[in-house]
């Protein structure tokens, strides 16, 4: 049997993301329909094997908190992570092909909760981390009622080649003279003067909407300041707070922006996405961006990046009015949809990186599905969807983090990912047991893909072999045209093409040759029909749109609304799929 006790071994602009049925689009009218599978240039490498562990009453840790991976100006990669309540640091000097790992001797083995990492202008590593002295590897936990959130805040650095542990915020353990709260590390950044800024979320009792703090370590003094409140709310009932994941960026003049999210109601339905902004050393009133309506509001569902001109871009996740998750790019004017998923699809993480001239790369990781990437030039449209392929997890990435850089030193990185293999926990009594896992590195480098622009003069034959919905192979053949099978949840929809070509006028399609044909109106790159069927007590409204990227790719969207006057009530469904012609 595996278990541990302390200190001894006895035997872890804003872009909005909408998740839909595999189709992708932007608000500019471009449609991304091709799905490519790529392999990283350096392949997948293992950063660390992760130990089995337990969780218990208010006792758990975060392997990666979203801001724990950094690329320095010398292209070295640095990562901090928590494994079985212990703090580890790993470094790679060969672009992630190999890693050297070491345990950081904090003096609190078995009690580490979470960690963030940043590398300063001199190449020195700083790791902000949380301790709960009652965790005890959850073997068993000593956390009890009234002590759930007694998180202490420390910072480790290797300024003098060995790890030095600095105390930032703790409570008096001898008298327990501290309320049931603690400062959870949420992000860390370095300014142009090499000062360290650490941002925390207030976790604990008597939280009426959320409080966020900033701690500053002055490089010339080597000491920490008292905390400053950067955002505070007291407009809700008790136990409503910020999530302990922030994203911060600082400009050359010291102005700082911190993106965060509030938990405002049960289920996260009315969570508030907002940012705090420091101008000339003064924190301004937080600005709310959106209230993304969704059922799965958790850490990692937004991100922010900055380019060489200090232009900031933001992305976030929400559910649309039909309950379909979406990813969007945010600007002060409007938000544009990048990705639309399917009902019930779960997005694990969304991450965004920019190069010096504002070209963007967006990573979306999904539960039980391969991770996908979109790229965009500063002035162009979003690329086709690119599915990632990993050696051991079939493209599925869990707890994914991307490497950050210091734009103030004009250093920008391509998409470099650290992710974890998912392991399901097994509940035994009041404990949950997790088996061993693996922390991987994935290097993604690809030139942005341009989407062909269709014209009204293009004529496309529908005959041939198509790959539908990324996998099903369908052969179409000209019997008065062609047949295309479109997979939908309830049945298979057969379309018969009576004209055999897509022209710039109209497209005639019938479900049944013995019935009147449906007329599709073609406008530029889209083919659309609308229909109303009268059923017993119901009117069924169907809108079907084929978006033709070129003569070999199409996105099919079917929107069905049943309007019923009887006890059935109204219902609707949106089905999306893609077809790629070989």
N, C-alpha and C positions, 0 to 999 in steps of 0.2 A: 504493500500500500504506500502511495505517495502522500507525504504531508510535510509541512514545515512548522518550525517554531522560530521565534525571533533569533536572529544572529546564528542560526545553526541549521544545516541540512540534516534531515533524518532519512530520508529516502531520495506572463502580456502588451463712366456712365453706368449702372447696376443691370445684370442680365437676369431675366426671370425664366425659370424652367417649367414648362408645362409637359406633363407626361401623357401620351396618348397611345394610339395603336400602331406605332412604328412609322408614321408619316412625320415629316419635318417641314417647317416653313418659317418664313419671316414675314414681317409686316410690309415688306417692299414688294411682295408678290412672287419672289423667287421660291422655288420648292426644291427641297433636297430629298431625292428619292433613291439614289444609289446607295448600297451598303457595301463597303469594302472591308476586308479583313486584312490587317497588317500585323507584322511582327516587329517589335522594338529593335533598334539597331544594335543594342548591346544585349538584347534578350532579357529574360527574367533571371535575376540573381537573388540569392537568399541573404538577407541582412542578418536574420537571427531565427533560430528555432525558439519557439515560445513554450514555456512550461505549463503543465496543467495547473489549475487553481480553483479556489472556491470563492463564492460570494455569500454574504450573510445579511443580517439585519443592518440596513444602511451601511453596508461594507462592500465596496467594489472599487475598481480602478479603471482608468481609461488608458488603453495601450497607446493611442495617439490622439491628442486633443485638437488636431487640425492645424496647429501652428508650431510644429516640432521638427520641421525638416527645412534645411537651409543649404543653398549653394553659395560659397564664398567667391570672391573675385579671382582667385587662383583656380577656380573650377572644382575645388574639393567639395565633397558632399558631407553634411553633418546631420545626424538625427539623434534625438532623445526619445526614449520610449519606456513604458512601464511594463514589467513582466513579473507576474505574481507578486505584486506589491513591492517591487524593488526597481530602482532607477538605473537605466543603462544608457550608454552613449556609444554610437558607432560612427566611423569615418571611412570615406572612400577617397582615394587620390587617383583612381584610374577610371573615372566616369561611371562608377557603380559596378564595375566588373567584379570587384572583390571588396570586402568590408572587414575592418578591424573593430571588434566590439570590446567594451570594458564595462564593468559595473562601477557606478559612481558610489563611492563610500560616503553616504550621507549620515550614517549613524542611526538611520531609521528603517533598516531593512524590515519588510513585513508591514510597513505603515504608509507607503507611498500611494498617493491617489492619482495624480495627473501631472503633466509637465509640458512646458513650452521651451523652445530653443531659438537663439539668435546668435549670429557671429558678428563681432564688432569690426570696426574699420582696420584693426590691427590683426585680425584673424583669431582673436580670442573668443572662446565659446562661453556663453552664459545660458544656464538652464534654470528657469523658474519652476518651482515644483511645490506641491501640497503634501502635507503630512497629517494623518490622523493617528494619534498615538495609541488608540484603542483597537486598531484594525487586527493586528496580530495574525496576519495571513488568513484571516477568517477561520482560524483553527483552534478554538472557535473565536469569533469576534467578542470583544468586551464592550462594544458600543451598546448603550442602553438608552432608554427614553430620557430626553433632555440633553443628550450628548451627541446627537446625530450629525451635527454640522460643525464640530469643533476642529475646523481645518486650520493648520498653521502654514505660514508662507515663508519659503526659503529660496535662496538663489545659489547655485553652484557655478563656479567659474574656474578656468584653468590658466589664469593670468600668470601664475608662477609655476607653470608646467604640471603641478599636482592640483587636485581638486580642492578648492577652498569653499566652505559652506558659510553663507552669510544669512543671518536671521533678519527677516523683514517685518513679519507680523505674527506674534504668538500670544498665548494667554498664560496666566500664572497657573502652572500645573499643580503646584503644591497646595493651592487653596481652591482651585477650579473657579477662580473669580473672573469668570468670563461668561457672557450669555451664550446661548446655543446658536452660534453663527460662526462664519469663517469666510475668508477671502479666497475664492477659487481663481487660480491663474487662467486667464482667457486669451492673452496674446502678449507679445513682446516685440519692440522695434528699437532701432538705433538711429539717433539723429546725426546731423552733419558734424556735431562737436563730440561725437563718440559717447554721448550720454545714453543710458539705457532707460527706456520707458516700459513699465510692466503694467498691464491692465488686468483688473480683477472684477469678478462678479460677487456681490454680496449673496451668500447662501445661508439660510437659517430662518429662525423664527422672526415673527413681527415684520414681515416683508410685505408691504402694501403696494407693490407695483414694480419694484426693481431699483437697485442702486449699483452703480459702477464706479470704480475708483482707478486712479492712476498713481503709481509709485515711480519715482525717478531716482536713478543711481547716477550721481555726478562723477564723470570719469576722472577729473582732476583731483577730487577728494576721496574717491573710492568708497563713498558712503551713500546710504539711502535716505531720501526725504520722507516726511510724513505724507500720507495719502491725500489726494485731491479728489473731490467728487466730480465726475465728468457727466453723469446723468442720474437723475433721481425722479421716481414717481411715487405718489402716495394716493392714487386715485382709484384703487381697487380694494376688494376685501383682502383679508390676510392670506398669505401664502401664494401670491402672484409675483413673479420675479422675472429677471433676465435669464436666458440660457447662458451657460458658461462657455460659450464659443463666440469670440469677437473676431473682427478682422480690422486691423489698423494700418494706416499708412501716414507717413510724415513727409512734408515737403521741405525743400532746401531752406525756406525761411522759418521753419519750425511749426507752421500751421499743420494741424493734425486732424484726421478724420477717423472715427471708429464706427464701424457698422455692427449692429447688434439686433437682437430680437427679444421682445417681451412675451412671456407666457401670461395671457390675460384671462383665459377661460378654460374650462374643462375640455380636454381633447385638442386644445390648440386651435380651435375653429377661428377665433378672433385675435390670434397673435398679431402683434404690431412689429413691423420691420421699420427701423429708424437708424439714424446716425447722429453721433455727437461730433461737434466740430470746434476745435480750438483755434482761435484767431488772435494773433499778437499776445499769446500767453494766457488768454481768457477763454474758458469753456463756455460756449453759447448754449441756448436752449436746444434740446434735441429736436430734430426734424423727422417727422414720420413720413415714410415713403409709401407704404401700402399696408393693408391689412389682409395678407394672403390667407384666404379661406381654404383650409385643408385639414385633413384628419390626421396626418402624420408629421406634424410640426416638431422637429427635433434638431439637434445640433447638426451643422454641416449643410443646411438647406439654403445657404446663400454664400456669396463670396464677392471679393472686390480686388481689383488690381490697378496698377498705375504704370504709365509709360514714361518715356524719356522726356516728354514735354509736361509731365506731371498731370496728364489727363487721367481722371479716375473713371473706371468702368465697373458696374455692379451687375450681378446676376442673382436671381432668387427663384424659389419654387412656390407654386400655388396650385390649388385646384380650380378649374373653371366651373361655370354654373352647372355643368352636367356631372360634376364630380370627377372629372378627368384631370390628373396632374399635368402641369405645364411648367416649362422653364422659359424665363423671359430675360431680356436685356433691358436694363432700366436707363432712362435718361430723365432729365428734369421736365421734359415735355410729354413723353409717352413711353410706354413699354412695348417691346416687340417680342413676339413669340419665336423661340428658337426651336423648341422641341415639344411635341405633343405626344403623350403616351397613350395608355389604354386604361380603362376603368379598373381599379384595383392594383395597378402597377405601383411598386414601391421603389422610390428613388433613395439610395443610400447616401450618396454624396454628390455635390456639384462643386467643381473647382475651376478657376479661371486664371490664366496667365497671359501676360502681354510682353511683346518685345519692345525695343526702344522706340519704334515708329508707330506703335499702336496696333500691330497685328495681334489678334487674339486667338487663343486655343482654349476650348471649353471641354472639360471632362465631366461625363455623367456616368455614375455607377448605379447599377440597379440590382435589386434582390433577385437571385436565381437567373439573371440574364447577363450577357456580356456587357462590359463597359463600352461606352461609345464616345467619340470625339467629334467635335465640329471646329473648323478653323475659319477665320475671317480676316481679311485685310482691313486696314484702317478705313478705306473708302469703299470697299466692296461688300458683297453679300456673303452669307454664311455658306460654307461648303456642304458637300454631301455628307451624310452620316457615315462615319468610319467605325466599324466594330473592331475592338481590340482582341487579340488572341494571346492567352497566357499558357504557359507549359503545364501547370498543375491544376488550374482552377477553371478551365474552359472560358476564360475571359471575365469571370465573375470576380469583382474586387470589393472587399469589405473594409470599412474604416480607412478609406483612401485619403492620402495627404499628398500635396504637390510641393516641390521644393520652391522656397521663396528666395529672393535676392535683395541686395541693397541697391535700389535705383539711384540713390544719391552718389554712388560710386560708378554710375553708368554701367551697371552689370545686370544683364537680363538672361534668363535661362529658358530653354525649351521645356516641354512638359516632361518632368521627371516625377515618378509616382512611387510612393511607399504605400503598400496595402497589405492587408491581413487576410488570411484564409479563414472563412467563417466556420465556427464550431458551435453547435447547438448545446445549450446547457441542460443538465439533468437534475431535476429537483429531488432532493432527499430531505424530507422534513423541512426545517427552516433554512437549509443551505441549498445552493445550486452549484453543481460540480461541472467544470469545463475540462475537456481533454486538451492535449497539446495542440499547438497550431504553428504557423510559420509567418514571419514578416518578410515580404518580398520587396524588391526594387524593380521598376519597369521604366525603361527609357524610351520615350516616344519622340521621334523626329520625322516630320513629313512636311513636304511643301504644300501650302494651301491648294486645295483642289478647286478649280473654277467650274461652275455649273454651266453647261451649254445653254445658250439663249435661243429658245424656239422662235420661229417666225410664222406668220400666217400663210406663207407660201409653201411650207413644208407639207409633203404628202407622205404618209407613213402606212406601210402594209401592216395589218394586224396578224398575218399568218406567221407561224414559226413556233419555236419553243420558248416558253417564258418561265422564269422563276418567280413564283408568287409568294409574298410574305416572307422573303428571305430564305425559303427552304423548299416549299412544294413545287415540283416541276410539272408544268402543264404544257401540252402540245396543242397548238391551235392549227386549224386546217381550213381551207377555203371551200366550205359547202355553202354556197351563196354568201361567202364571207368566212368568219372564223368563230370559234367558241373559246371563251375564257372562263375558267372556274375561279370564283372569288370566295375564299373561305370566310364564312361568317359564323357566329356562335351557334345558330339554330339549324342551319341547313347550308346547302351548296347552291350558290346563285349561278345560273348558266346564262350567259349573254350570247346571242347569235348575231353576228355582224352581216347585214345584208349588202353592204357596199364594198367590203374587203379593204377599204382604205380610210384613213383619216384625212379629210380635206378641210379647206378653209371655209366651208359652207355649213352643212349639217351632217350629222352622223346618225344613221338609222339603225336601231337595235331592237330586237324582239326577244322576250323571254320564251315565247312559244310561237313557232311559225304560223300556227292557225289563228293567232290573235293579231290585233292591230299593232304595228310597230311603235316603239317609243322614239320620239324625236329628240336628239341631243343637239343643242345649240353650241357651236364652237366659237370661242372668242380667244384669239391669240393662242395661249398654251393650255386652255381649259375646255373640256367638253362637259356640258351640264344638262341634266333633265330634272324636271319637277313633276310630281304626280300626286293625285288625291284619289284614293280608293275608298269606296263606301262599304263598310262591313256592318254586321248586325250591331247596332248601338254605337258604332265607332266610325270615325273618319280617319284613315291612315294617310298621313302626308309623308312622301318620300322625296328626298333631295339627294341626288347622286352626282358627284363631280369627279371626272377624270382629269388630272393635271398631267399633261405630257411634257416631260423635261426635254426629250428628244425622241427620235423614232424608236428607241429601244427601252425607254423607261417611262413608267406612269405611276402616279399615286391615285388610289381609288378611295373616296370617302363617301360613305352611305349614312345619311341621317334620317332615321325613321321616328316619326312622332304619331302616337296613337291618341286621338282625342275621343273619349268615350263618355256617353251620357249616362250609362248605367253604373252599377256598383264597382266596375273595374277601375274607373277613374282614368286619368291621363298617364301615359308612360312614354318614354323615349329611349332611344339607343343610338350611339354613334359608332360606326364600324369603319376602321381605316386599315388599308393594306397597301402594299406596293407590288408592282409587277416589273420585272426586268427581263427584256428579251435577249436571248442568247444569239 
